[in-house]
Amino acid sequence: MSKQDGAFLTIGELSAELGVPHHILRYWESRFPMLRPLQRAGNRRYYRPEDVELARRIHHLLNVEGYTVRGAQQALSGKEGPPAGKPDAHRGAGVKAGASGAAAAAVPDEGPGEEAAPEMTGRDRAENDARRKALIARLTELRARLEACVE
């Protein structure tokens, strides 16, 4: 049975929709102050339609566009937002652009006294993209091997 549009979603339902674990949604709540689901008895979270849209946007920025947490925060707050179609200005600081899911959320942004990485040139970006694609392919292969061993 599917819920109607506009219905509140539980953390489990939103987690399943986005394909991220519950703890990642709770982590995002700590990093994105505008993501504040209703909390009822027993700390049960209920995401309103606007929270669901925001969570989808955060997921897209982090896991599809490759933003860092800090870059996604800036993009969502409108501060120093990247020009349309140019998210690269917020990549590379804190979390590697290729990290996704739990890996992206588990690595903290820059700590006190650390500086952001210098902006990359087109050549550096192309090299990083090639390395990231090779790494993702290798990780996918290793995951398949691991799953075969577990079965």
Residue pairs with C-beta under 8 A, 6 or more apart in sequence:
3 9
3 13
5 49
6 49
7 49
8 38
8 46
8 47
8 48
8 49
9 17
9 46
9 47
9 52
10 44
10 45
10 46
10 47
11 22
11 25
11 26
11 37
11 44
11 45
11 47
12 22
14 25
14 47
14 52
14 55
15 21
15 22
15 24
15 25
17 52
18 25
18 55
18 56
18 59
19 101
20 59
20 63
20 101
20 102
21 101
21 102
23 102
23 105
24 101
24 102
24 105
25 45
25 55
27 105
28 35
28 55
28 58
28 105
29 35
29 36
29 37
31 69
31 73
32 54
32 58
32 72
32 73
32 76
34 54
34 76
35 51
35 54
35 55
35 58
36 51
37 45
37 46
37 47
37 48
37 51
38 45
38 46
38 47
38 48
39 45
39 46
40 46
47 55
54 76
57 76
58 72
58 76
61 67
61 71
61 72
61 75
61 76
61 87
62 68
62 69
62 72
62 100
62 104
62 105
63 100
63 101
63 104
65 87
66 87
66 91
66 97
66 98
67 75
67 87
67 90
67 91
67 97
68 90
68 91
68 92
68 93
68 94
68 95
68 97
68 104
68 109
69 94
69 95
69 104
69 105
69 109
70 90
70 93
70 94
70 109
70 110
71 82
71 87
71 89
71 90
71 91
71 93
72 90
74 80
74 81
74 90
75 81
75 82
75 87
75 90
80 89
80 90
82 88
82 89
82 90
83 89
88 120
88 125
89 119
91 97
92 116
92 117
92 119
92 120
93 109
93 110
93 116
93 117
94 107
94 108
94 109
94 110
94 116
95 104
95 107
95 109
96 107
96 132
97 128
97 132
98 128
98 132
98 135
98 136
99 107
110 116
120 128
